[in-house]
């Protein structure tokens, strides 16, 4: 006989109760499985759902985790912490600009196994302003002076200035910093050399070694005030990024994700048209592509265009569909007796616009036969071809001076001294080589005065010291390693 069963269970009174009764008893180990209600869709529906993207971290946190240069403290760090914390609007503008570039810079710094606070250096150099230009003509977010930029492969010509090219300048700046670290085996000394020049730092180290003194940065003597403040400024920025609330500042979230994509093209085109194809305001387009000196993207065999990720694919697709000229500017040679106001009136533009487009300063003299960039009525094959075969020469915005060459000087040293390119200096004086004979008179047109009249320029140049760069609104030192400012 079967064992007597207890009373039969009562029927469930609602669907939730039914669901609970249908479940098997929990296993004797592990937590019980609890289901509050049946799922509103079947398991087959779940399989069709697209997976959510992985969560994106915060780039500020990534940078702080990568700090590797020893911290310093002291009155100079305190000074710059106060300076930044007293200027929240300045910080906000700097951070907003940095959002375009920081992810790329962080990736590049990490790829070289460098300390990640290096990615914050443009905050000290330029406040991440890609068009920053110092009085000694240091340019771009990394603030390269012309000669140092050329030394590290940054082309500067009539059409574009690669010192403002975010990709190229970042690569060159990190090359330079790696070189300095290899030379001094110390990041603080490397940063001092980036600012002051490796020749100056090497000599300061040699002076201390000769006296049996320590050779760390804090122990060096005859360091200019600018360089004494340089790493403390970066330390202050590091501290603020690590803990902005401590300084009553807000940096906002910064996604650890790329901001821009890269489009490669061989097509010359108007900057304005390129922005329209990308469906971007022209200012936003130029913020990512600030290297172009003219309203036309031209002067190379291939062009690298940076665009926000959402716009890059659209731009590339539109560009592939267009099979017609995209340039509405043409070359024009100045005739005998012709003036700039006459040329401007002929092409329906103001004299100020004509000068601006062609990089002509208020006091500059434009010779007969000089090639100008002027608008055409519409994009055409003829206007595009005129640009391809024209020889444009830079007309600097300043006055013309005549300089007598001294013994031991060369075209590069004199060009660096006056802040002009070697190519222009040779062109103005019909030179075929960089060697010069003492006593020769050179014609120089420049908007900056000579940096130094001392023999230090020649001595340091002979030692192949490349110099460095510095902040956006301040003068920078020259290839001579001579500081031009202090903080």
C-alpha positions in Angstrom: 0.0 0.0 0.0 1.2 3.3 -0.9 2.1 5.7 1.9 -0.7 8.1 2.8 -0.3 11.5 1.0 -1.0 14.8 2.7 -3.7 17.2 1.7 -3.7 18.1 -2.0 -2.2 21.6 -2.7 -4.5 24.4 -3.4 -4.8 25.6 -7.0 -2.7 28.8 -7.7 -4.6 32.0 -7.6 -2.6 34.2 -10.0 0.0 33.9 -12.8 2.9 34.9 -10.6 2.1 32.2 -8.2 1.8 29.8 -11.2 5.3 30.7 -12.3 6.7 30.0 -8.8 5.0 26.6 -8.6 6.3 25.6 -12.0 9.9 26.0 -10.8 11.8 23.0 -9.5 13.0 22.9 -6.0 16.3 24.7 -5.5 19.4 22.5 -5.4 20.8 21.8 -2.0 23.9 24.0 -2.7 24.4 27.5 -3.9 21.9 30.4 -3.8 18.3 29.7 -4.8 17.2 30.8 -8.2 14.5 33.5 -7.9 12.3 34.7 -10.6 9.8 37.4 -9.8 7.8 37.2 -13.0 7.9 35.5 -16.3 9.9 37.3 -19.0 7.7 39.3 -21.4 9.4 37.9 -24.5 10.8 34.5 -25.5 14.4 33.4 -25.4 14.5 33.5 -29.2 13.7 37.2 -29.1 16.7 37.8 -26.8 19.1 36.2 -29.4 18.0 38.8 -32.0 19.0 41.8 -29.9 22.2 43.6 -30.9 24.8 43.6 -28.1 25.4 46.9 -26.4 28.7 48.6 -27.1 31.3 48.1 -24.4 31.3 51.0 -21.8 33.7 53.8 -22.7 36.0 54.9 -19.9 37.2 58.4 -19.1 40.4 59.6 -20.8 41.3 61.8 -17.8 41.5 58.7 -15.6 43.6 56.9 -18.2 46.1 59.8 -18.4 46.4 60.0 -14.6 47.0 56.3 -14.3 49.9 56.7 -16.8 51.8 59.5 -14.8 55.4 58.3 -14.5 57.5 61.4 -14.0 58.4 62.1 -10.3 56.3 64.7 -8.8 57.7 68.0 -7.4 56.2 70.5 -5.0 57.2 73.9 -3.8 56.3 77.6 -4.3 56.5 77.5 -8.1 54.0 74.7 -8.3 51.8 76.5 -5.8 52.0 79.6 -7.9 50.8 77.9 -11.1 48.1 76.0 -9.3 46.7 79.4 -8.1 47.2 80.9 -11.5 45.1 78.1 -13.2 42.5 77.8 -10.4 41.9 81.6 -10.6 41.1 81.3 -14.3 38.2 78.8 -14.7 37.2 80.3 -18.0 40.7 79.8 -19.4 40.7 76.2 -18.2 37.3 75.6 -19.8 38.4 76.9 -23.2 41.7 74.9 -23.0 39.9 71.7 -22.1 37.3 72.2 -24.8 40.0 72.5 -27.4 41.9 69.6 -26.1 38.9 67.2 -26.6 39.7 67.1 -30.3 43.3 66.0 -30.0 44.0 64.3 -26.6 42.8 60.8 -27.5 45.2 60.7 -30.5 48.1 62.1 -28.4 47.5 59.7 -25.6 47.6 56.8 -28.0 50.8 58.0 -29.6 52.5 58.6 -26.2 51.4 55.2 -25.0 52.7 53.5 -28.2 56.2 54.9 -27.3 56.0 53.8 -23.6 56.4 57.4 -22.6 54.9 59.0 -19.4 51.3 60.0 -20.1 51.7 63.4 -18.6 53.6 64.2 -21.8 50.1 64.3 -23.4 49.3 67.3 -21.3 52.3 69.3 -22.4 50.4 71.2 -25.1 48.4 72.8 -22.2 51.6 74.4 -21.1 52.9 75.1 -24.6 49.8 76.5 -26.4 46.7 75.8 -24.3 45.9 73.4 -27.1 45.4 76.3 -29.5 46.4 74.9 -32.9 47.0 78.3 -34.4 49.0 79.7 -31.5 51.9 81.8 -32.7 54.5 83.2 -30.4 56.5 86.4 -31.1 59.5 84.2 -32.1 57.2 82.4 -34.6 56.8 79.2 -32.6 53.6 77.6 -34.0 51.0 74.9 -33.3 50.0 73.0 -30.2 53.6 71.8 -29.7 55.1 75.3 -30.5 57.9 74.5 -32.9 60.0 77.4 -34.1 60.7 77.3 -37.8 64.2 75.9 -37.7 63.4 73.1 -35.2 60.3 72.2 -37.1 62.4 71.8 -40.3 65.0 69.8 -38.4 62.2 67.3 -37.4 60.6 67.0 -40.8 57.8 69.6 -40.5 57.4 71.2 -43.9 56.7 74.9 -44.0 55.8 76.4 -47.4 53.5 78.9 -49.1 50.6 76.5 -48.9 50.8 74.9 -45.5 52.7 74.8 -42.3 53.1 71.3 -40.8 53.9 72.7 -37.4 50.2 73.2 -37.1 49.4 69.7 -38.5 48.1 67.8 -35.5 49.3 64.4 -36.6 52.7 65.5 -38.0 53.6 67.9 -35.2 52.6 65.4 -32.5 54.9 62.8 -34.1 57.8 65.2 -34.4 57.4 66.5 -30.8 57.4 63.0 -29.4 60.5 62.2 -31.6 62.2 65.2 -30.1 61.2 64.4 -26.5 62.4 60.8 -26.9 65.7 62.0 -28.3 66.1 64.3 -25.3 65.3 61.6 -22.9 67.8 59.3 -24.5 70.4 62.0 -24.2 69.8 63.0 -20.5 68.1 59.8 -19.2 65.8 61.9 -17.1 62.3 63.2 -18.0 62.6 66.5 -16.1 65.9 67.3 -17.8 64.4 66.3 -21.2 61.5 68.7 -20.6 63.9 71.4 -19.6 65.8 70.8 -22.8 62.6 70.9 -24.8 62.0 74.4 -23.4 65.5 75.7 -23.1 67.5 73.8 -25.7 69.6 70.7 -25.2 72.8 72.6 -25.6 72.0 74.8 -22.7 71.0 71.9 -20.5 74.1 69.9 -21.4 76.4 72.9 -20.5 74.6 73.4 -17.2 75.1 69.7 -16.4 78.8 70.0 -17.3 79.2 73.0 -15.0 77.8 71.1 -12.1 79.9 68.0 -12.9 83.1 70.1 -12.9 82.2 71.3 -9.4 81.2 67.9 -8.1 77.6 69.0 -7.7 74.4 67.0 -8.4 73.1 67.2 -12.0 69.4 66.9 -11.4 67.2 69.7 -12.8 66.7 71.4 -9.4 70.5 71.6 -8.8 71.4 73.2 -12.1 72.5 76.9 -12.1 72.0 79.8 -14.5 68.7 78.3 -15.6 66.4 81.1 -17.0 63.2 81.9 -15.2 61.1 80.5 -18.1 62.7 77.1 -17.7 62.5 77.2 -13.9 58.8 77.6 -14.3 58.3 75.1 -17.1 58.0 71.8 -15.2 56.2 73.4 -12.2 53.5 74.5 -14.7 53.2 71.0 -16.0 53.1 69.7 -12.4 50.3 72.1 -11.7 48.4 70.9 -14.7 49.0 67.3 -13.6 47.6 68.0 -10.2 44.5 69.7 -11.6 43.8 66.8 -14.0 44.2 64.3 -11.1 41.9 66.2 -8.7 40.1 69.2 -10.3 37.6 69.5 -7.4 40.4 70.3 -5.1 41.0 73.5 -7.1 37.3 74.2 -7.6 37.5 73.4 -11.3 35.6 71.1 -13.5 37.1 69.3 -16.5 34.0 67.4 -17.5 33.9 63.9 -18.8 36.3 63.1 -21.6 35.4 59.8 -23.4 38.3 57.4 -23.9 37.4 57.2 -27.6 38.7 58.7 -30.8 37.4 62.1 -31.8 38.5 62.2 -35.4 39.1 59.9 -38.3 41.6 60.4 -41.1 40.8 60.8 -44.8 43.5 60.6 -47.4 43.0 62.3 -50.8 45.0 63.6 -53.7 42.4 66.1 -54.7 43.1 69.8 -54.4 40.0 71.7 -53.1 38.8 74.9 -51.5 38.9 74.8 -47.7 35.3 76.1 -47.7 34.1 73.4 -50.1 35.8 70.7 -48.0 34.0 71.9 -44.9 30.7 71.9 -46.8 31.3 68.4 -48.1 31.9 67.3 -44.5 28.8 69.2 -43.4 30.9 71.1 -40.8 31.2 74.8 -40.0 34.4 76.1 -41.5 35.8 77.0 -38.1 35.3 73.4 -36.9 37.0 72.1 -40.0 40.0 74.3 -39.6 40.3 73.4 -35.9 41.1 69.9 -37.0 43.0 71.0 -40.2 44.8 74.2 -39.1 47.9 73.7 -41.2 46.6 75.3 -44.4 47.9 78.8 -45.0 45.6 79.5 -47.9 41.9 79.0 -48.7 42.9 76.1 -50.9 44.1 72.7 -49.8 47.0 72.3 -52.2 50.8 72.1 -52.5 51.4 68.4 -51.9 50.8 65.0 -53.7 48.5 63.8 -51.0 46.5 65.5 -48.2 45.5 64.2 -44.8 42.2 65.6 -43.7 40.9 65.0 -40.1 37.2 65.0 -39.5 34.9 64.0 -36.7 34.1 60.3 -37.0 30.5 60.9 -37.9 31.5 63.3 -40.7 34.5 61.4 -42.2 32.6 58.6 -43.9 30.1 61.1 -45.4 32.9 63.3 -46.6 34.8 60.4 -48.2 31.6 59.2 -50.0 30.8 62.6 -51.4 34.4 63.1 -52.5 34.4 59.8 -54.5 31.2 60.9 -56.3 32.6 64.2 -57.5 34.4 64.1 -60.8 35.0 67.8 -61.4 37.4 70.5 -60.2 37.0 71.6 -56.6 39.2 74.7 -56.7 37.8 78.2 -57.3 41.1 80.0 -57.0 43.7 80.8 -59.6 47.2 82.2 -60.0 47.8 85.7 -61.1 51.1 87.4 -61.9 51.5 91.1 -60.9 52.1 93.2 -64.0 54.4 96.2 -64.4 52.8 99.3 -62.8 50.0 97.3 -61.4 49.0 97.8 -57.7 47.4 95.5 -55.2 44.3 97.8 -55.0 43.9 97.4 -58.8 44.1 93.6 -58.6 41.7 93.5 -55.7 39.1 95.6 -57.6 39.5 93.5 -60.7 38.6 90.3 -58.8 35.9 91.9 -56.6 37.7 91.6 -53.2 39.0 94.0 -50.7 42.7 94.9 -50.5 42.8 93.5 -47.0 41.4 90.2 -48.1 43.9 90.0 -51.0 46.8 90.6 -48.7 45.5 88.2 -46.1 45.0 85.4 -48.6 48.5 85.9 -49.9 50.2 86.4 -46.6 51.2 90.0 -47.4 51.8 92.3 -44.5 50.8 96.0 -44.3 54.4 97.2 -44.9 55.5 94.5 -47.4 56.6 95.4 -50.9 55.3 93.1 -53.7 57.6 93.0 -56.7 56.5 92.9 -60.4 56.0 89.3 -61.5 55.0 88.1 -58.0 52.3 85.4 -58.2 49.1 86.1 -56.3 46.2 83.8 -55.4 42.9 85.3 -56.6 39.4 84.0 -56.9 37.9 82.6 -60.1 34.2 82.7 -60.9 33.7 79.1 -60.3 35.7 75.8 -59.9 37.3 75.0 -63.3 40.0 72.9 -64.9 41.8 76.1 -65.9 41.9 77.6 -62.4 43.1 74.3 -60.9 45.8 74.0 -63.6 47.0 77.5 -63.0 47.7 76.6 -59.4 49.5 73.4 -60.3 52.0 75.3 -62.5 52.4 78.6 -60.6 55.4 79.4 -58.5 54.3 81.1 -55.3 56.8 82.9 -53.2 56.3 84.1 -49.6 56.1 87.8 -49.0 56.7 88.2 -45.3 54.8 90.9 -43.6 57.7 93.0 -42.3 60.4 95.3 -43.5 63.3 94.6 -45.7 66.8 94.8 -44.1 70.3 94.1 -45.4 72.6 92.0 -43.4 76.4 91.6 -43.8 77.5 88.0 -43.3 80.1 87.3 -40.6 82.7 84.6 -40.6 81.3 81.2 -39.8 77.7 82.1 -40.6 75.6 80.1 -43.0 72.1 80.5 -44.6 70.4 78.3 -42.0 71.9 80.2 -39.0 70.9 83.6 -40.5 67.4 82.4 -41.5 66.9 81.1 -38.0 68.1 84.4 -36.5 65.5 86.4 -38.5 62.7 83.8 -38.3 62.5 83.2 -42.1 62.8 80.0 -44.1 66.1 78.9 -45.6 64.3 78.5 -49.0 63.1 82.1 -48.9 66.5 83.5 -47.9 68.2 81.7 -50.7 65.5 82.8 -53.2 65.7 86.5 -52.2 69.5 86.5 -52.7 69.8 84.1 -55.7 71.8 81.6 -53.6 72.4 78.0 -54.8 73.9 76.7 -51.5 73.9 77.3 -47.8 77.6 78.2 -47.4 78.3 82.0 -47.3 81.4 84.1 -47.7 82.1 86.7 -44.9 81.2 90.2 -46.1 78.4 89.2 -48.4 75.3 91.4 -48.1 72.0 89.6 -47.9 68.5 91.0 -48.4 66.1 89.8 -45.7 62.4 90.6 -45.3 61.0 89.6 -41.9 58.4 90.6 -39.3 60.7 89.8 -36.4 64.0 91.4 -35.4 67.2 89.5 -35.1 67.2 87.2 -32.0 70.7 87.8 -30.9 73.8 89.6 -32.0 76.2 87.6 -29.9 78.6 85.0 -31.0 76.7 82.5 -29.0 74.4 81.9 -32.0 77.3 80.6 -34.1 78.9 78.6 -31.4 75.7 76.8 -30.4 74.8 76.3 -34.1 78.1 74.6 -34.6 77.2 72.2 -31.7 74.0 71.3 -33.6 71.7 72.3 -30.8 68.2 72.4 -32.1 66.6 74.6 -29.5 63.0 74.3 -28.3 59.6 75.9 -28.1 57.4 77.4 -25.4 54.0 78.9 -24.6 51.4 80.2 -27.0 51.2 83.9 -26.0 54.9 84.2 -25.1 58.1 84.5 -26.9 60.1 81.3 -27.4 63.8 80.7 -27.4 65.7 80.3 -30.6 67.8 77.7 -32.2 70.7 79.5 -30.5 69.4 78.2 -27.1 69.1 81.9 -26.0 65.9 82.4 -24.0 63.8 85.4 -25.1 61.4 85.5 -22.2 60.9 84.6 -18.6 57.7 84.0 -16.7 
